[in-house]
Amino acid sequence: MNSPKNFQEFFDENIPLVKEYAETRSAILKLKAIRSFSNIFGLLIWLVISAFLFFLVLIFVGLVMGFWFAEMTGSLASGFGIATLLLMTFIVALALLRKQIFIYPLIRIFIQTMTSDDQSETKSEEHGEN
């Protein structure tokens, strides 16, 4: 009849270890989530800065094209009109192709960002690294 006493001793000894293991796992999961969210947040900041710089370049190109067409046509109104038509055509093309150019690649990047952490950890566990 020593088995209840042995089981009780076993549980008494191992309950703190199980609690510590559970706390450690929850801390690891929190850190993984923080890492994933920080990667995504950094990517979003990069996208916002890139979009801002793209629009600055677009404005500069519009002005240069406007003055160049104005020089060629001899009229500021017609030069900037032609530049506006070209830029509007470019913007409409971007709007029509937004899924292929922007949305699908961004989704792919986000998925790669979220799964790259899991893949690198799986590889390190397979090689016995900690």
MODELLER restraints for C-alpha pairs under 7 A, 6 or more apart:
rsr = mdl.restraints
at = mdl.atoms
rsr.add(forms.Gaussian(group=physical.xy_distance, feature=features.Distance(at['CA:36:A'], at['CA:114:A']), mean=5.92, stdev=0.5))
rsr.add(forms.Gaussian(group=physical.xy_distance, feature=features.Distance(at['CA:40:A'], at['CA:110:A']), mean=6.91, stdev=0.5))
rsr.add(forms.Gaussian(group=physical.xy_distance, feature=features.Distance(at['CA:62:A'], at['CA:83:A']), mean=6.19, stdev=0.5))
rsr.add(forms.Gaussian(group=physical.xy_distance, feature=features.Distance(at['CA:65:A'], at['CA:83:A']), mean=5.62, stdev=0.5))
rsr.add(forms.Gaussian(group=physical.xy_distance, feature=features.Distance(at['CA:66:A'], at['CA:79:A']), mean=5.08, stdev=0.5))
rsr.add(forms.Gaussian(group=physical.xy_distance, feature=features.Distance(at['CA:66:A'], at['CA:80:A']), mean=4.17, stdev=0.5))
rsr.add(forms.Gaussian(group=physical.xy_distance, feature=features.Distance(at['CA:66:A'], at['CA:83:A']), mean=5.06, stdev=0.5))
rsr.add(forms.Gaussian(group=physical.xy_distance, feature=features.Distance(at['CA:67:A'], at['CA:79:A']), mean=6.47, stdev=0.5))
rsr.add(forms.Gaussian(group=physical.xy_distance, feature=features.Distance(at['CA:67:A'], at['CA:80:A']), mean=6.96, stdev=0.5))
rsr.add(forms.Gaussian(group=physical.xy_distance, feature=features.Distance(at['CA:69:A'], at['CA:79:A']), mean=4.16, stdev=0.5))
rsr.add(forms.Gaussian(group=physical.xy_distance, feature=features.Distance(at['CA:69:A'], at['CA:80:A']), mean=6.91, stdev=0.5))
rsr.add(forms.Gaussian(group=physical.xy_distance, feature=features.Distance(at['CA:70:A'], at['CA:76:A']), mean=4.65, stdev=0.5))
rsr.add(forms.Gaussian(group=physical.xy_distance, feature=features.Distance(at['CA:70:A'], at['CA:78:A']), mean=6.47, stdev=0.5))
rsr.add(forms.Gaussian(group=physical.xy_distance, feature=features.Distance(at['CA:70:A'], at['CA:79:A']), mean=3.72, stdev=0.5))
rsr.add(forms.Gaussian(group=physical.xy_distance, feature=features.Distance(at['CA:70:A'], at['CA:80:A']), mean=6.59, stdev=0.5))
rsr.add(forms.Gaussian(group=physical.xy_distance, feature=features.Distance(at['CA:73:A'], at['CA:79:A']), mean=6.31, stdev=0.5))
rsr.add(forms.Gaussian(group=physical.xy_distance, feature=features.Distance(at['CA:124:A'], at['CA:130:A']), mean=6.89, stdev=0.5))
